[in-house]
Amino acid sequence: MSVANTRTTADVLWQDGTRQRGVASASLLLFVPRNEHDFLPGQQVVRVRGGDGSAAAGVVRGLSCRDRTVSVSWLKQEAAMPNGGDEILSAYDLGIDGNSRVFYGNVVVRLRNSMHEAVVQAQSNDRKTMGDDLSWVGHVSDLCEDGHVLVKWGNDKTTKVLPHEIAVVKLQMVSEMLREMGDWVYDDGDIGDDAVDNNAQEQTAVQEPAGIADNGANGEGGDDDSDTEDGLVPSTRLNWGGDGSDRQGADDSFRFQQFDVMQSPPDHHYLDDTEQGTGGGRRWIKRVHKEWNILENSLPDTVYVRAYEDRMDLLRVAMVGASGTPYHDGLFFFDLQLPPSYPAAPPSVNYRSFGLRVNPNLYPSGTVCLSLLNTFGGQGAELWSPEVSSVLQVVVSIQGLVLNAQPYYNEAGYEAQVGTPEGRRNELPYSENTYLLNLQTMIHLLRRPPAGFEDFVRNHFLHRARHVLLACKAYLEGRLVGTLGGEARAADQGRSCSVGFRLALANVVPRLVEAFAAIGAQGCEEFDRPPLCTSSASG
């Protein structure tokens, strides 16, 4: 027999919650989520911002990609069942529920309490032994609106179960499973290593598409004095020693040197690394003094550094986020340590993250992923060179290459998406979420400023509080993140920020106003209640 033609159809559950049946599979393209807010129907989520502080979970019914809003049905905690009607929320206020990983296609097993009944029934009806019965393992075929999970078991029966009655089997590469099984699995001598590797790639490529397809399925599937149009003074033009005409409650007598040497702070990330603190001898000390001299004379205007006479291996760096980026007006702190082998080895750098990931290169753990630090791949001038690299180069690289206008493309491999439809689809949501995290970082810093920088943090936000809130007001009115105080890109003409971003921002602004008021910032009262945003964002 010769196969002349094949045709495969799929039933698809689209990201907005609609279903479409009998779609020609050749007309579908693989979609891989590129950001943590690309939710899909059926996923269980929890609030990460806003709300009443409860840990209630909900089920995603659909997501509007244009508006960045999510329809969620909340579950009763005691029974994981729906609790009232759906609620429309900002995608930025939600996160995946870490306690639930049940999703379409997952291989699952019954937990012991729910498994016993199934096994007894199988033994009594079919007189099967525990080893023969397959009613305990199956795959998720649908996530029901009532909170149940539809599972097709190994005995070909399909039943509804509650999420807490099953456990998801850990995903495994096909090649790993074949190695465990042994040579007997090869019924055909034509199956070799190349086929195994291709299967492994295929399995890992189709985990979470935008539309969830069930191939061949037939049943139910699963105001002020500045010269900018916004009334905002860009944060890169800060005047800490001027007439104070644009300052709100700031101490005009305050001066903070860009570089200074003092005693080490008790909260430095590398303080306890005393072995490193001994340094590397006279030659090492001479090199450190050289670095201090470079920093004292060559720092960019918006970077501030403290060195420590009792711990010459330690440094602390503060950076002011640049205008034209989602980091504008924010403060970002980094702790550095020079190893005894410096400059043969680069410095260690830790970002004060407060558990937030404001950039693909800045991890919640504080790790800074950068080729210059040998924490990311690179080649040539990208890597640390003992002969030419310096601490100043590290600082400038972080400020210019990491805290930039389009942080989405900092993710490894994503630079290839610049100018593509996929890139345009994802760059704006990433920048919107980054600005929300920037605001959260401001609040954390006002509550817990790094030692030695307490006055600096307070005066910075006394100086910039009103401008931050004016920016929030502009964003609530639809301006794109990072376009204040400058000209928008041609590609952004006619675009506005998403409804979901404005919903999330409206929840953050009152807490921001409260934090600014606590340090005595003036002129913030008018921003206490931001307008509700109900208009739809353009595509």
N, C-alpha and C positions, 0 to 999 in steps of 0.2 A: 504494500500500500504506500502511495506517495501522498503526503499532505500538501494540498494545493493552496490552502489559505487558512488563516486562523483569525478569529475575532473575539476579543475579550472586552467585557463591559464591567463597569464598577458602579456601585452605589456609593455616593459621596455625601458626607456630612461636612458642609462648608463651615468656615470659621465664624460666619455670622449666625450660625445655627440652622440655616435652611438645609434641606435634604434634596438630593437629585439622584434619580435612579436611572440605570441603564446608560450611563455615560461611557462613550467609547474610550477605552483606556489609553489609546494612542493620542487622544486629544488632551490628556492630562500631563502636567509637568511636575516633577518633584519640587516640593517647597520645604526648606529647612529653616525653622525659626532662628532669627539672628539676634533677638534681644529677649530679655527675661519677662517682657510684658506682652509677648505674642501668645496669648492664651487661646486654648482650643476648647470647644464644647465638651463637657464631661470632666474636665479637670477640676479637682478640688482646690479651693483657694482660701486664704485668710487675709485679713486686713494687715497691712504693714505700716500704714499711715492713716490718721484720722480715726473715726469711729469712737466707741465707748471703751476701748481697751480690752474688750473680751477676745477670747481666742476662738470664737465660733468659726466654723468652716462653712463654706458654701460651694455650690456646684456651678460652674460656668455654663450658661445657656447659649451665649453668643458674644462675639466681639465685633465692634465697628472699627475697622482699620483706619478709616478716615478720622473719626472722632476720638479714637483711643478710649472708648467707653466699653464697659463690660456689663452684660446682664447676668446677675447672680441670684441663685436661689439659696438662701441660708438653710442650714441643717440644724435640727434639734440635736444638741450635744449628746443627750443620753441615748438617742436611738439612731443618729445619723440619718434622719428623715427630714423632708422639706418642712420648713417652718414659715408659712405665709407665702406671699407673692414674691415675684422677682423684684430686684432692686438694681437700678442703673448706677454704676460707680465708675470712677476714673481707674483706668488700667494701672496707673502709677501708684495707686493706693493699695494694690493687691499683690500677693505673692503666692507661689505654689505652697500648698499645705504639705509640710515635710512629713506629716504622719500618714499621708495617703499617697501611694504611688500607683494606684490602680488606674489603668488606661486601656484604651482599645488595643487589642492584640496581645496584651500581657499574658504570659503563661502563669497560672496561679495554682495553688494547692489549698485544699481545705485545712483549716486549723483544727486541732485535736477535738475540741468540743463539738464542732459541727460535723466532723468527719465520722464520728462514731455511729451516728444514726444512718448515714449513707452506707457504711460498710455492713452494718447489721442487716439492712434491707437487702443489699446485694447478696449476702450470704444466705438469707432465708429464701429469697426468690429464685436465685440462680445456683445456689450451693457453690459459690465461688470462694476461693481462699483469698486472704489478704493480698497475696502476691499476684494473683490474677486480676483482681478488680481494679479498674481504672476510673472509678467514680470520684476519686479524690484529687485528680489533676485535670486541668482543662485550660481553655483560653477565653479571655474576655471578648464577647461578641457585641455587647452593647452596654451603654450606661444609661439606665432608665431615669425618667424624670421624677419618679417617686423616691430616688435615692438608692434603689437597688442596683446590683450589677448582674447582668445576664451572662452566664458562663456556659459554654458548651464543654461538657466533660469528656473524658477519654472513652467513656462507654457510649458515646454518641447521644447522650441525653442533654437537654438544655434546661437549666433552672435559674431562678432568681435567688441571689444571696445578698446579704449586707456586707459592706466593705470590711467590717471587723471580723467577718467569718472566714476570710481568705487571706493569703499572703502571696505577694508577687515573687516569682522565681527570679533570681539574679540573672541579668542578661549575660550571655556568654557568646564569644565568637564561635562561628561554625567550626573553624579549625581546632579550637580547644576541645569542643565536644567530640570531634572525630578522633582526636588523639586519645581521649578517655575511653572511647568505645573500642579502639583497637582495629587491627587489619580486617577483621571479619566483616566490617561494614561495607567494604568495597565488593560489591557484587559484579561490577564491570571493570575490567582492567583498564579502560580508557579514562577512568576518574583518577586524576593525579593531583599534584600539589597546586598546579595553576588553577584547577577548578575549585579547590578548597579556598585559595586566596580570593578568587573572584566572588565566591559565595559569601565569604566573610565581609568583603567590602559592600556587597549588596545588602546584607543584613543590617549593617550599621548605618546605611544611608537612608533607610526608610522608617526611622523611628517616629518622627513627629511631623507629618505633612500638614499643610494648611487646611486641606480638605482630607477628611479621614475616609479612605476608600476601602470598600469591602468587595474584592474582586469576585465576580460571579454570584453575588448575593441576590436572592430573590425576595427574602422576607423583610420585615421591619429592621432597619439598621440602627445596627447599634446606636508843677509852678517855679522857674527861678532864673538866676543871673548868668547862666552859662550861655555859650554860643551854639548849642546844638538844638536841633529841631525838637528833641524830646525834653529839653530843660534839664538835661543831665550832663554832669561833668564826667568824662570817661575816667575810670579808675587808674588808667595809666598816666594821667596828668595830675596826680595828687600833689598838693602844695602844703607840706607840713610846716613851713616856716613863713607863710605869707600873711596877708591881712586877715585871713579867716573869714572872708566874705561868704564862702560857701559852706561854712561849718555850722553845725547845729549842736550847741552845747559843748563843743570840744574845748579843751584847755589850750589856749593859744600860746602859753608859755612852755608847753610840752615839746621836748626835742628828743628824738630817739635816733642815736647814731646807727648808721648802716652796718658798721663793723665795730665790735668792742670785745675786749677780753675780760672775763670775770671768773667767779668761782662756779664750779660745776653744779647743775641743778639736781635735785633729788629725784626728778621724774624722767631723766634721760633714759631712752630705751636701752642704751648700751652701758649704763653706769655700773652694773654689776659684773661686767666683763673685765675683771681686774687684771687678768693675764695680758689682755691686749693693752691695758692702760699703762703698762710699764714702758711701752714704746720700743724703739729699735736701736738705741744708742745715739751717739753724737751725730752721726750722719743723718739719721732719721729726724732728730730734733732740728737740724739745720734745714732739712727739706720742709718740715712743718712750718717753721718761721717764714720760709719763702712763700708757702701757700697763704699764710696769714697776710703777708705783704701784698700779694696779688689781689686777694679778696678786699682788703682795705682800700685799694686804689682803683679797682676795676668793676665793682659790683653794679649791675643794672639798678636803675632808680627804685624799682619796686621789690628789691630783694634785701633782706636784713639777716646778718649772720652774727652769732655769738660763739667765740672760742673760749677755752677754759684753761687757766694757768695751772690748775692742779691736776687736770686731765687733758694733756695736750692732744690726746688721740680723739677727743670728742668735739663735735660742732653741732650747732642747731641753726637751721635755716628757716626763715619765714618768707613766703612769697605772696604778693598781692595779685589776684586774678586779673587778667588783662581785659579791657573793654573789647567788644566784638567777639567774645567767647562766652560760653555758658558758665564760666568761672568768674565773671566780672564782679568786682568788689569783695570777693571772698578772700579768706586767708588760708594758706596751706603750709603746714609745718613738717619739716623733715629733720630727723636726728641722724648724724653721720658719725662714723668711727673709722679712723685711719689705722690699718693693721700694722704690726711691727715690720712687715715686709714692704710697706708702702715706700716708693711708688711702684714696686714690682707688681703688686696686686692693687686693684682699685679699692676705694673706700666701701664700707658697708653702709647702706642707706635704709632707713625705716620711715615710712610715712605715717603721721598721726591721723588715722582714718576714722576713729570712732565707730568702727565696724561697717563703714559705708564704702562702696566702690564707686568713686567718682570718675574713674577712668579705667579703660582696659589694662593700663600699665600700673595702676595703683590698686593693690589687692586689699581687701578688708583686714587681712593679717598685718598689713604694713609693708609687705614686700613691694619693692619698686622694680618693675620688669623693664630693663633697659640694656641694650647691647653694650654700652659704655661701662656698665657695672658687671659685665659678664653674667647677667641674670637672664639674658635673652640672646638668641642667635644673631650673628652678624658677621661682617667681614671687612677687612681693610680699616679705613678711618672710623668705622662705626665702633670698633672694639677699643678697649683700654690699651694705651701705649705708655709704658713707663717713661719714655723719652719726651713725649709731648703732651700727654693728658694731665689734667689738673682738677682740683676741686671746683674751681670756677667753671670749667667746661661741664662738669656734672650738673652744677646748678643751672647754667644757661640751657643745657639740654632738657632738663626737666621742665623749666619754664616755657621754652619755645616748642619743644617736640611733644611734650605730654599734655600740658595744660593749654591746648590749642582750640581753634574755632570749631573743628569737626572731630571730636574725640572718637566717634564711631569707627573711623578708619584706622585708629590705633590698634584695633584688634588684628592679630596676626592673619595675614592673607586678605584682609578686607580692603586694602588699598586698590585691589583690582576692580572693586565695585564703584570707584569714583566716576561720576558722570553716567552711571547706568541706572535703569529703572529700579533695580533692587537696592542700590545705594541710596537713591532718593527716597525710597520707601522707608528705609531704616534710620537714616541720619538724623531726621527731625525728631522722632520719638526718643532716640538716644540722648540728643541734646536737651530735650525737655526734661527728661528724667534726671540728667546731670545737673541742671539748674536747681531742681527740687532738692537734690542731695547737697548742692552748694549751700542752699538756705539752711538745711538741717545742720550742716557743718558749722555755719555761723552761730547757730543757737548753742551747739555743744561747746564751741570755743568761748562764748560769753559766760557759760556756766563753769567751764573748767579750762581756763587759759593755761598754756604751757608756762612753767616756772621761768622767770626772767623776762617774760613777754606780757605780763598781766596788764601793765599800763599801755603797752603798745596796742594790744587787742582792744582795750576799752576806748582809747582815743581814735583808733581806726574807725570803729563803728559809731562813735560820736560824730565823727567827720563824715561818714558815708551812710548813716542810717536812713536819712530822708531820701537819698539817691537810690538806695536799694528798694525802698518802698515805692518810689516813683517808677522804677523799672517794673516792679510787680504790677502796678496799676496799668502800665502800658501793655504788659503781657496779658493781663485780664481783658484788655480791650482788643486783643488779637494780634499784637506784634509778635513776630518770630523771635525766639530766643537767640540772643547774641547779635541782634541787628540794631541795638540802640546806640546812639552816638556815632553812627556810621551809615554807609550806604549799603543797602541790601544787594545781594548777588542777583544778576539777571535771572537766574534760574528760580529765584524765590519770589519774583514779582507775582502778585496776586495770591500768594499763599498766606495763611495765617496759622497761628498755633492751634492745637487741637482742643476740642471741648473737654476731653479728659484731663489735659494738662491744666486748663483753667479751673476745673473742679478741684483738682488736687492742690493747686496754688492757693485757691480760696480757703482751703483748710489750714494751710501753713502760715498765711499772713498774720492771723491773730496771735499766734504763738511768737512770731517774729517781732510784732509790735510790742508784745509783753516783755520780751527779752531786751529790746532797745530801750523801752521805758525804764526798765530796772537799772540801767546804767546812767539814766538821766538824759537820754537823747530827746531833743525837743522837736515839735512839729510832727509827731507820729500819730496823734489822736485821730486825724481825719482818715487814716487808713485802717482803723480798727475793724471796720466792717466792709470788706470788699464786696463789690456788686456780684450778684449771682450771674453766672454765665449760662445762658440758655440757647444762644445762637449757635448754629452749626459752623464748623470750620470748613474752609474750602479744601478741595482734594489735594 
